[in-house]
Amino acid sequence: MRLDWARAEERSCGVAKPKRKNAESVHHVGVPRDASKTLAYEALAAFNRDVEQVLADLERLGALGLLPEREQHRFLKVCRATLEETRAWANFEWTNVLRQQEEREWARFARIRQREDAR
């Protein structure tokens, strides 16, 4: 899914949120459909794993106590919320596209099976 930053509708926590596009435009030219789907699931899992690592690193930085305690607590809380919001938004967008693809494939394979059952 390519984000069109020039057409972003709004900003939340400094992250541009693009206008929604048709899910059909998700496939990249020259990438087989199944390979693209597999790569998407793997990339989404890696993204979530990496966000967890960033959250853990944030906690480690907080444990160093570099900021005054009151400021640090608020800063860490806002950072965590921003990261989790960004992760939730990304997961929502990407899984929605993947769900639509899976639903189309489910229907396509059901038609193939039904034709074979009718023979």
SULWONOR-V627489 format. One record per residue. N is the residue number from 0. PSI is psi in degrees with one decimal (999 if undefined). OMEGA is omega in whole degrees, -180 to 180 (NA if undefined). Layout:
# SULWONOR-V627489
n=(N/N)
psi=(PSI/PSI)
omega=(OMEGA/OMEGA)
This chain:
# SULWONOR-V627489
n=(0/1/2/3/4/5/6/7/8/9/10/11/12/13/14/15/16/17/18/19/20/21/22/23/24/25/26/27/28/29/30/31/32/33/34/35/36/37/38/39/40/41/42/43/44/45/46/47/48/49/50/51/52/53/54/55/56/57/58/59/60/61/62/63/64/65/66/67/68/69/70/71/72/73/74/75/76/77/78/79/80/81/82/83/84/85/86/87/88/89/90/91/92/93/94/95/96/97/98/99/100/101/102/103/104/105/106/107/108/109/110/111/112/113/114/115/116/117/118)
psi=(118.7/128.8/133.2/92.3/-28.6/-24.2/21.9/135.1/-42.3/169.9/141.0/122.7/32.9/7.9/124.1/132.3/114.7/160.9/148.4/139.5/165.6/131.5/-18.4/-24.4/11.6/-35.2/140.1/144.1/132.7/-3.8/120.4/143.6/-48.1/-40.0/-40.7/-42.2/-45.3/-45.4/-37.0/-45.8/-41.3/-42.1/-38.3/-40.4/-42.4/-40.5/-48.0/-39.3/-42.3/-35.1/-40.7/-39.5/-41.8/-41.8/-40.7/-41.2/-36.8/-43.0/-40.3/-41.7/-40.5/-35.5/-18.9/-18.7/38.6/-25.5/157.4/143.2/-47.5/-45.4/-41.6/-43.4/-47.7/-44.2/-47.2/-39.8/-43.9/-41.3/-46.6/-45.6/-41.0/-45.4/-44.6/-36.8/-44.8/-42.4/-45.3/-42.0/-46.7/-45.7/-41.9/-50.0/-48.8/-41.0/-28.5/-44.1/-45.3/-38.9/-42.7/-41.1/-44.2/-39.1/-41.5/-42.7/-38.3/-47.8/-40.5/-46.1/-31.5/-41.4/-41.4/-46.5/-43.3/-37.4/-40.7/-38.4/-31.5/-17.6/999)
omega=(180/-180/179/-174/-179/-177/-178/-177/-175/178/176/-179/178/-179/180/177/-176/172/-180/178/178/-178/-179/-176/-174/-175/180/180/177/178/179/-176/-179/179/179/-180/179/179/180/179/179/180/179/177/179/178/-179/177/-179/175/177/179/178/178/178/178/177/178/178/177/178/-180/179/177/-177/179/172/-170/-178/178/-178/-180/180/-180/-180/179/180/178/179/-179/180/179/-180/177/180/178/-180/179/-180/179/179/-178/-176/180/176/178/180/178/179/177/-180/179/177/180/177/180/-179/-180/176/178/178/-180/-179/176/179/178/-178/-178/NA)
